[in-house]
Amino acid sequence: MTRYDFAIVGAGIAGASLGAELAAHGSVVVLEAEDRPGYHATGRSAAFWEECYGGPEIVPLTIASGPYLREGGFLTRRGALYIGRAGDLSELDRFMERFADTGATLERLDRARLATKVPGLHEDFAGAVWEPACADIEVAALHAHYLGLLKRSGGEVRNRARVNQLERGGGSWRIGLQRGGAIEAGVMVNAAGAWADDVARMAGARAIGIQPYRRTVVQLRTDPPAPADLPLVLDIAGTFYFKPESGRVWLSPHDEEPSPPCDAAPEELAVAQAIDRFQHVVDWQVLAVEHKWAGLRSFAPDRLPVYGFDPEVSGFFWFAGQGGFGIQTSPAAARLASQLLVGLDSDGMTRGLDHSLYDPVRFSA
């Protein structure tokens, strides 16, 4: 039976990035249930690197990841606007206060300056918070980079390798695969996204309560076409966001519908809500819905990620609950988790990150 130092369940951005970091320190296999890596959340993301996304506790991971993403050529500057109507101005003020000490770069805009950034904006939008550093992420390129780095460092990815049995004994995990066969590993890493609690139960660990939520995105053809320099536009009240993509609009109603782990599909009600909300923001005509899709974003109960060894089950490591910020934080998160796994000190990327915020021990009774 082939034995590895580390077996990682899930080959999305979480498993791929952590596998790439670990491969320099031991033998690594990444086990992917689907025909290809990144089929679920990673492959369906309209990802952006946005300093405030996920809340103040996520900002350090996002900012720490920025240099790696920029130097690798994975970011294209866009800027982001959190916009609000007249009744939302106090909420914009609270947003500024909430992130004042995080290191995020923010600026308040009045109606006049806001209107110069979003053509056709309806008159009832009275102000905004401007985040100039926001950038698009080349998700496919970043994912391929990590998979390539993993393989060049001697790691292995196995597709169609759904785990159906986990047994701990003699300091190792025996990992049974649905299509037959088994492997052994010293440490089991749970990077299974929406299926993280299922993997934990299989290993005899206590489920944390990681809940998948469906997020819908539609691609619209509009008149006028979306300007190439349009910022990412987000509602301060959390009911929509949209951005340009090759002359089209990528739009989400910012839905969060609880879902079982599954191959998520968009619901027509969410699509209709997205379009209705968009038409109350700008005066552009929607000519066609060209594409629609949905993905799952999975959160722990406190909506912070879970990185660390399980407090009760030996050799079981959590790398899950990364919600909608898993791609933009992947460099720092993977580096931090790899250091925890192999006992290394912090480096320039992770120095200053507070691991205790993300430790699974916080869910112990």
NORPEWO-V612533 format. One record per run of one state. SS is the DSSP state (H for helix, E for strand, L for the rest). FROM is the first residue (numbers start at 1). TO is the last residue. If there is no record, write none. Layout:
BEGIN
ss->{SS SS}
from->{FROM FROM}
to->{TO TO}
END
This chain:
BEGIN
ss->{L E L H L E L H L E L H L E L E H L E H L E L E L E L H L E L E L E L E L H L E L E L E L E L E L H L E L E L E L E L E H L H L H L H L}
from->{1 3 10 13 23 28 32 42 45 48 50 56 72 75 78 80 86 99 107 111 118 121 122 125 132 135 138 139 153 156 159 163 170 172 178 182 191 193 203 211 224 232 236 241 246 248 253 257 260 268 280 282 283 285 300 306 310 316 321 322 323 326 330 343 355 358 360 364}
to->{2 9 12 22 27 31 41 44 47 49 55 71 74 77 79 85 98 106 110 117 120 121 124 131 134 137 138 152 155 158 162 169 171 177 181 190 192 202 210 223 231 235 240 245 247 252 256 259 267 279 281 282 284 299 305 309 315 320 321 322 325 329 342 354 357 359 363 365}
END
